[in-house]
Amino acid sequence: MNILNYLQKIGRALMVPVAALPAAAVLMGIGYWLDPDGWGTNSQLAALLIKSGLAIIDNMAILFAVGVAFGLSKDKHGSAALSGLVGYLVVTTLLSPAGAAQLLGVPVEQVPAAFTKINNQFVGILVGVISAELYNAFHQVELPKALAFFSGKRLVPIIVSIVMIALSYALLYVWPAIFGGLVSFGETIKDMGTLGAGIYGFFNRLLIPVGLHHALNSVFWFDVAGINDIPNFLGGAKSIAEGTGVVGVTGMYQAGFFPVMMFGLPAAALAIYHSAKPAKKAQVASIMFAAALASFFTGITEPLEFAFMFVAPILYLVHALLMGLSVFIAASMQWIAGFGFSAGLVDLVLSSRNPLAVHWYMLIAQGIVFAIIYYVVFRVMIKTLNLKTLGREEDESEAQNVQNNISRAERAAKFIEALGGKENIANIDACITRLRLTINDMSKINEAMLKQLGSKGVVKLGGNGLQVILGAEAELVADAMKHV
């Protein structure tokens, strides 16, 4: 299976936990709006909403471990999700600062800082992928009668636990190198001025999918390399008096995020909505509106970004480039604002009173321009490249004109025949609306026959990946094909 096809599978698996993020973001957004100064300390209702949202946002890594393990499993069984949870708990417990200290034989104070950031999306997705592959390989294994209770699906968590011990041992030495490399990279580009700020903005977004942006953020936002941008900006007049805050400079690693998070990404959400199939627009609108609202008010962008970063990686690359451009422009023009939480409306309003905020209102003008750029670029790319963003799957009603005069088993057999026979099919999977297949020889595919069987089209990914668009019955057909 080629990498692009596998990324598509991971993207599909991520939609299960990602669906929970907009609700969390809206809860937090309302909470911050109710108590913009105290963030919950001055309002019990605000505290309730903020903490409820944080319970989900702060545990994205574990959601990804469970969701990816479930989504990549062949039969979508709960045992796969349980295996992902077990694997994540093993890795994050062994590699917590206390666990790493014991494994390395050093005091906790000497443990590399990398292990304070082990609960990240990279680890969650990695554990989910490995757990799913182990589930697919071992969930039907039969043990001797004396151990029969642990056969099949019960065996998988045990195997996952053992494999995760090995993975933890590898990460014990690899993770600090990855984390340290990002910190060193940040320290290198900090001397490049506004260009460096733009480069940072680009990599900040590029690292979001694997959660490694935190290492890079620590260099620019906090006191890892002497920049300390967020605390110095929040210090305001005190920072200016102490010489740690410089008007027009302090805040340049934050300001450029506002135009994208408040305007660019919501415009991208609108483009995704307008690009959706007519019958899917209502469903897409509910997801995109909540995600866009969260991005605009609070700067929480994950619900929006995870909706397209894996299903359309080229869009996410463009998004990262535009973020870099936005940070560079704001830094170059000295349009400065800062944040304590993230670059949303709440923080923009609050930072406007800070003496280190310079021409902050110009970030709104920049944001309007970026909204136009984001909308046009996303609409054109989605249409031109036929990107399968949210809502561009075939509608259920379009799948009604398939051949209904034969049984599902007979139809599944004909699908196998149209795909070149069972020897030509290396793997069968399905999402909500399409068969996702790994084919040995693409030349044996009979697309005309597939169309007669109800296919609305095929998507070829690399040399072996094939998607057959069917509609809502895709998973049923896939199960019938596996049975045949």
N, C-alpha and C positions, 0 to 999 in steps of 0.2 A: 504494500500500500504506500503510495507516495505521500510526501510530507503535507502537501496542500490538502489532500483528501483527509488526512488524519487531523489536521487543524480544523477542518470543517466539522469532523465528528466531535472534537473537543468543544468547539463553539456551540454545537447543538446541546451537548451535555451541560454546558455552563448556563444555558437559558433557564434551567430549573432553579438553581439558587439565585440567579440574577433577577428573576421575577419577584423576589422578595425585597430587593434593594430599593425600588421606587417608594414603596410604602414606608420603609425605614427613613428614607431621605425626607419625605413629606412630614413625617412626625417630627424629625429634628428641625426642619425648616420652620414649622409652626412654633415649636418650642423656642427657637432662637429669636423669632419675631416677637413673641410674647415677652421675652426677657433678654433684649439685646445687650444689656450691660452686665448682668449677673450670670447669664447662661444657666439659669435654673436656681441660683442661690436666692433670688428675690421672688420666685414664684413656684409654688408646689406643682401647679399644672404644667408649667414649662419644664420643670425638672423631670416630671413623669414622662412627658413626650420625648424629651431629649434622651433620657436614659433608655427608653423603650427603643428608640431608633438606633442608639449606639449598641444595644445588645446584638443587633444584626450586623451593622456596619463594622464593628470591632471584631466580629467573628467571621469575616468573609473567607478567611483561609480555610477554616474548618467546613464551611458551607461548600467551598469548592472541592475539598477532598471527598466529601460525601457525594456531591452532585456529579462530579466527573466519574467517580467509580461506578455510580449507578448508571449514568448515561452511556458509558462506554461498554458496559456489560452486555453480553449477547442477548440475554433474556430479560433484561431490566428487572432483576430480582432484588428484593430488599437486602439479601445477604451480601450483595456486592457493595451496597451503601454502608452496611455494617463493617465490612472489611476496610473500606476507606476511612471510616471513623477510627477503627482500631489502629490502622497504620499511622494516621495523623497523631493520635495520642502517644504512640510509642516514640515516634521521631521527636515530637516537641517536648516530651518529658525527658528523654535522654539528652537532648541538646539544649535544655533550659540552662541558664547560667549555673545553677546548682548541680545539675546532672553533668554538664560539660566539665565542671571543676573536678568532680570525682573521676571522670574518665581520663582527664588530662593529668590528674594528680597534682593540682595546684590550688591555692586558695581562690575563693570566688572573686576576690578583688583583682586577680590576675587573669581571669577569663577574658578572652577577646570580646570586644564590644559587639561583634557580629552576632553573638548568641543571645543578646537582648532583643534581636529582631528576627528570631527563628520562626515566630508565628506569622508567616507572610504568605501571600498568594502563590509564590513560586513553589514553596514546600507543599501547599495544599494541592495544587494542580499536579505536581510531580507524584505525590503519594496517591492521588486519585487515579492517575494513569497506570501506575505500577499495580495498584490494587485491582483495577479492572482487568488488566492483562493476566494477573495471577488467577482471578476468578474465572475468566474465560478458559484458562488452561486446566484448572483443577476442580471445577465445581461438579463434575460428573465422575470423579475418581472413586473407585470402590476399594475399600481397605479389607483386610482379612476379617473374618467373622468376629474375632475377639475385639476388634477395634471398629466394628461396623457403625457404631453410633457416630463416629467422627468422619464418616464417609461423605462424599459429595460436598454440598454447600457448607456443612459444619467444618469441613477441613480447611476451607479458604482462610478464615481469620487466623488460624494457627500458622499457616504458611506465610501469610502477610506479616504476622508479628516477627517471625524469624527473618524474613527478607528485610523488614524495616530496621532490624538491629544492624544488619550489614550496611544498609543505606545510611543509617545514622553514623556509623563508624567512618564511612567515606566522607559524609558531610562534615564530620568533626574537623577534617583537614581542608576540605574543598570550600566550605561555606565562608570561613574567615578570609580565604584568598579572594573569593568573589566579592565579598563585602569590602575588603581592603582595597581591591582593585578599583572599585567604584569611588571610594573615598579619595584615592590617589588621583584618579581621573578628574574629580571635582577640584582638587587642590591645584591641578595643572592648569585648568581653564579659568580659574578665578582671576588670574592676572591679565586676561584678555579683554577686560573692561566690558563694554556693552555687547561686543561680539560674543564674549564668553557667556554673558547672560542669555543671549539667544541660543547658544549651543546647549546651555543648561536646560532651557525651556523645552527644547526638542527632546533631549534624553529623559527629562522628567516624565513626559508622556510616553515615550517609547518603552520605558521600563515598567509602566503601570501593569501590563498584562501579567507579569511575573512577580509583582510586588517589590521589586528591587529599587524602586524610586526612593524609598525611605533612606537608603544609604547615601544616595546622591543629595537628597534634601538636607541631610544632617550637615553637609559641608557648607551649603549656602545659607540655610535658614538659621543654623545654630552655631555654637562656638567650637566647631571641629578644626577649622582652619583660620580662625580669627575673623570671619565675616559676621556671623551672628545677626543676620539681617532682620529676623522677626523680633527678637528681644530688643535690639537697638531701636527699631522703628517704634515699637510699643512704648519705649522709654520716653519718646517725644522730647520735650524741653530738657528733661534731665540728661538724655543722651547727648543732646547738642551741647549742653554745658560741660559735660564730661569729655567731650571730644569723640565719643563713640558713635555719634549720629551726625551725618553730613547731609545737609539739605541738597536734594537733587541726586544723591547717590544711594543713601540708605533707603531700602525699599525697592531697589531696581530688580531684585530677584523675586519680587512678588507682584509688582504692578501689572505686568503684561498678561497675567493670568485672568484678570478681571474681564477684558474684552472677549476672551474666548469662553469663559465659563458663564458669563452673564448674557452674552449675545451670540457668539459663534456656535456653540453646541446646541442651544435651543433652536437656532436656525437650521442646523443639521437635522435635528429631530423633526422639524417641519418638512424638510426635504424628504426624509424617510417616509413620513406620513403621506405626502403628496405622491410618492413613488409607489405606494402600496396598491395592491389590487382593490378595485372599488368595493368588493364584498368584504374586504378585510380592514377597511379604513377605520371603522368604529373600534375594532379591537386594537389596532395599532395606535389610534388616537389616545385611548385610555392609558397605554403604557408610555407613549412618548410625551404626553402632556405632563404626567406625574414626574417623569425623569427630567424634562425641561424645566419644570417649576422648581424642582430641587436644585438643579444646576444654577438657575438664575438667582434664587434667594439665598442659598447657602453655599454654593460652590461645590456641592457633592456631585461628582460627575460619573462615578462608576456605573450607576444604572443605565446611563446613556452610552457610555463608551463600551461596556461589555456587551451591549446589544448589537454592535457591529464589528468589534475588533477582531473576532475570529471568523465570522461568516464573510467578512469583506476586509481582509488585512490591508489591501491597498488604500482603502479609505482611512484606516487608522494611521497609516504612514503619512498620508497627506495631512491628517489632523495634527500629528506630531510636528510636522514641518511648519504648519500654520501657527502652532503654539510657539515654536522657536522664533518665528518672525514677529509675533505679537510682543513677546518679551523683549526682543531686540529693539523694536520701534519705541516701545514705552521707555526703555532705559535710555535710548539715544536722545529722545525728545525731552527727557526728564519729566515725564508725566508720571507722578509717583503716588501710589496709595499702598497700604499694607493690610495685613489681616492677622487675626489671632486664631481663627479657625480655618477658613478657606475663602477663596475669592468670589464671594457672592454679594448680593445687594446689602445684606446686613452689615458685613464687614466694610464695604465701601462707604456706607453712610457713617459708620462709626469712625473710620480712619480719616474722614474728611475734616474732623476737628483736630487732628494731630498736626503740630507745627512742622513735622517732616513731610507732610503731604503737599506735593507741588503740582498745581494744575491738574488735580485729580479728576475734575469734570471732563477733561479731554479724553480720558479713558472711555467715557460714554460715547463720545464721537468716534473714537477708534473702534469701539465695539459695534456701532451701527454699520461701519464699513466692513468689519469682519463678518457680521451677520450676513451681509449680501454675498461676500466671497464664499462663505461656508455653504450657503443655500445653493448658489449657482454651481459650485464645484461638486457638491454632493449630488445634486439632481442630474447634472450632465454625466458624471461618472457612473452613477447607478444605472442610468438609461443606456449609455454607450457601451458599457462593459457588461450589462445585464447582470448586475450584482444582486445576489439573493438576500437583500436586507429584509428586515421584519415586514411581513405583510405581502411579500412578493412570491410566496408559495401559492400553489394552485388552490383555488377555493373548492370547498367540499361540493358545492352545487355543480362544478365543472366536471366532477368525476362520476356523474350519474348516467352518462351515456355510454358506459362500458358494456361489454358483452355480459348479459345477465342470464343467458340461456344455457349456461354450463355451470357445474358446481365449482366451488372455490378450489378444490383439489385439482380438478381438470384444468382450470385456468392457470393455476400455479405451474402445472406441468408444461403448459404451453409457453408460459413465461420463460421457464428453464430452456425450453427448445429454442425460443427466440434469442436467447442469450448465448447460444452455441452449445447447449448441453451442460450437464452437471460437471463434466470434467473441465469446462471452461470457466467455472465460477469458483473463485478461491474463497470468497467471503460474502455473506448476505447480511445486510443490516437495513434498518429503516428508521426514518424520523416520522414526523406527523404526516407529511404529504409526499414523501419520495422514498423509493428504494435506493439504498446506498450499497454499491457492489464493488468488489474487486474482481476484475476480469483478467484471465490469462492472455487471451488473444482478442483484441478489439475488432479485428477483421471478420470475426465470426458472428458479430451482432447483426440481427435482422431488425432494423429500425421500423420497417414497414409493418412487420408482424407485431412489434411492440405497440405501434399506434393502433392497430386493430384490436389489441387487447385492452386499450384504454389509456395508453401513455399520452401525456400532453406534451412530451418532449424529453430529450435526454441531454445530460450535461456530462462531458468527458473531462476528467481531471487527470492530466499527465498520461502516462502510458497504460495504466491499469485501472484507474478510478472511473466509475460510471454511476451516474445518478439517473434514475428513471422517475419522472414526475407523474404521480398517479392521483394525488388528492388524499383525502382522509382515510382511505382504505389501505394505504401503503403498508402499514404495519401488519394488517391482517394477511395481505398477500405475501409479505416477507415470511411470516410464520408458517403459512401454508407451503411456501417454497422450501423452507427448511425441513418441514415434515416429509415432503415428497423426496 
